[in-house]
Amino acid sequence: LGQLVGELRGEARLRAAHLHSRKKLALECPRLAAAFREEKRPYEVVRALGPGLYTGAYLARAIQGGHEVVLRVLRPEYALQPMIRGQFLRVSLTAVPMVHQNLVLTRHAEELADIGLCYAVRDYVHGATLREVLESGRTFSREQAVKL
């Protein structure tokens, strides 16, 4: 799939790149789940949700209480870069006390330096992603987009 991304052009390339990123996240899921168990973190990794620019998003369940959360995990190539790692942690920790009706609650952020893992924990919101809505063929007028 990675080689195919290099051969394609246009929309097909974008879709293949997205699928490749999702596959890499899914393959990373067991290692991440094992790391959270070994580090005795209070979350059980359930499955990969999707890639972000610098992170991968994983659905997890709180071991106590069982509520679902999203783990935003800084991708390894960025976790090795001190400036990006520092900014990710600063932004994530700054978001923890922010409570607003239009923000998903950030509950926690942490760096596990000994294993090169940085992550933030956010509440999980059920529903379709913007990508899924757009891929379904739905369009938005300019006014709707501004309101969103």
C-alpha positions as CSV (number, residue, x, y, z in Angstrom):
1,L,0.0,0.0,0.0
2,G,2.9,2.3,0.8
3,Q,4.3,1.8,-2.7
4,L,0.9,2.3,-4.3
5,V,0.7,5.7,-2.6
6,G,3.9,6.7,-4.5
7,E,2.4,5.6,-7.8
8,L,-1.0,7.2,-7.7
9,R,-2.0,10.8,-8.3
10,G,-4.8,13.1,-7.3
11,E,-7.8,11.9,-5.2
12,A,-6.7,8.2,-5.5
13,R,-3.4,9.1,-3.9
14,L,-5.0,10.9,-1.0
15,R,-7.4,8.0,-0.4
16,A,-4.6,5.5,-0.6
17,A,-2.4,7.6,1.8
18,H,-5.3,7.8,4.3
19,L,-5.8,4.0,4.1
20,H,-2.1,3.4,4.5
21,S,-2.0,5.7,7.6
22,R,-5.0,3.8,9.1
23,K,-3.4,0.5,8.5
24,K,-0.2,1.6,10.2
25,L,-2.2,2.7,13.2
26,A,-4.1,-0.6,13.3
27,L,-0.8,-2.5,13.2
28,E,0.6,-0.3,16.0
29,C,-2.5,-1.0,18.3
30,P,-1.2,-4.2,20.0
31,R,2.1,-2.6,20.8
32,L,0.4,0.4,22.3
33,A,-2.0,-1.7,24.3
34,A,0.9,-3.7,25.7
35,A,2.8,-0.5,26.6
36,F,-0.3,0.8,28.5
37,R,-0.6,-2.5,30.4
38,E,3.1,-2.7,31.2
39,E,3.2,1.0,32.4
40,K,0.0,0.3,34.4
41,R,-1.9,3.1,32.8
42,P,-5.6,3.3,33.6
43,Y,-6.8,2.7,30.0
44,E,-7.3,-0.3,27.9
45,V,-6.7,0.3,24.2
46,V,-9.6,-1.0,22.2
47,R,-8.9,-0.1,18.5
48,A,-7.4,2.5,16.2
49,L,-9.7,5.3,15.2
50,G,-7.6,7.2,12.7
51,P,-4.6,9.3,11.9
52,G,-4.0,12.9,12.6
53,L,-1.3,15.2,11.4
54,Y,1.1,14.5,14.3
55,T,-0.9,11.9,16.2
56,G,-2.8,8.7,16.0
57,A,-6.2,8.4,17.7
58,Y,-7.2,5.3,19.5
59,L,-10.4,4.3,21.2
60,A,-9.7,3.2,24.8
61,R,-11.8,2.3,27.8
62,A,-11.1,3.5,31.4
63,I,-10.3,0.4,33.5
64,Q,-12.2,1.9,36.4
65,G,-15.6,3.0,35.4
66,G,-15.4,1.7,31.8
67,H,-16.1,5.0,30.0
68,E,-14.7,5.4,26.5
69,V,-12.0,7.9,25.8
70,V,-9.8,8.8,22.9
71,L,-6.0,8.5,23.3
72,R,-4.3,11.0,21.0
73,V,-0.8,9.4,20.8
74,L,2.1,11.4,19.3
75,R,3.5,9.4,16.4
76,P,7.0,8.0,17.1
77,E,8.8,10.1,14.5
78,Y,7.5,13.2,16.2
79,A,7.8,11.9,19.8
80,L,11.6,11.8,19.2
81,Q,11.7,15.5,18.4
82,P,12.0,17.6,21.6
83,M,10.3,20.7,20.2
84,I,7.3,18.9,18.8
85,R,7.0,16.7,21.9
86,G,7.2,19.8,24.2
87,Q,4.6,21.7,22.2
88,F,2.2,18.7,22.1
89,L,2.4,18.3,25.9
90,R,2.1,22.1,26.5
91,V,-1.0,22.4,24.3
92,S,-2.6,19.2,25.7
93,L,-2.0,20.2,29.3
94,T,-3.2,23.7,28.7
95,A,-6.5,22.2,27.4
96,V,-7.1,20.1,30.5
97,P,-8.8,22.9,32.5
98,M,-10.8,24.2,29.5
99,V,-14.5,23.4,29.7
100,H,-16.8,24.7,27.0
101,Q,-19.8,23.4,25.1
102,N,-17.9,23.4,21.8
103,L,-14.8,21.6,23.1
104,V,-14.2,17.9,23.8
105,L,-13.0,17.6,27.3
106,T,-9.2,16.8,27.6
107,R,-8.8,14.8,30.8
108,H,-5.1,14.1,31.0
109,A,-1.8,14.4,29.1
110,E,1.5,12.6,29.9
111,E,4.9,11.7,28.6
112,L,6.4,8.3,29.3
113,A,9.9,9.3,28.4
114,D,11.5,5.9,29.1
115,I,9.4,4.3,26.3
116,G,9.1,7.4,24.0
117,L,5.4,7.7,24.4
118,C,3.4,11.0,24.6
119,Y,-0.3,11.0,24.7
120,A,-3.4,13.0,25.7
121,V,-6.7,11.6,26.9
122,R,-10.0,13.1,25.6
123,D,-13.6,12.2,26.0
124,Y,-15.0,10.1,23.2
125,V,-17.8,11.6,21.2
126,H,-20.0,9.2,19.3
127,G,-20.8,10.2,15.7
128,A,-19.4,10.5,12.2
129,T,-16.2,12.4,11.6
130,L,-16.2,15.3,9.2
131,R,-14.2,13.1,6.7
132,E,-16.9,10.4,6.9
133,V,-19.7,13.0,6.3
134,L,-17.9,14.5,3.3
135,E,-17.1,11.0,1.8
136,S,-20.8,10.1,2.1
137,G,-21.4,12.9,-0.5
138,R,-22.8,15.5,1.9
139,T,-21.9,19.1,1.0
140,F,-22.2,22.3,3.0
141,S,-23.2,25.7,1.8
142,R,-20.8,28.6,2.7
143,E,-23.2,29.7,5.5
144,Q,-23.4,26.2,7.0
145,A,-19.6,25.8,6.9
146,V,-19.1,29.2,8.7
147,K,-21.7,28.2,11.3
148,L,-20.0,24.9,11.9
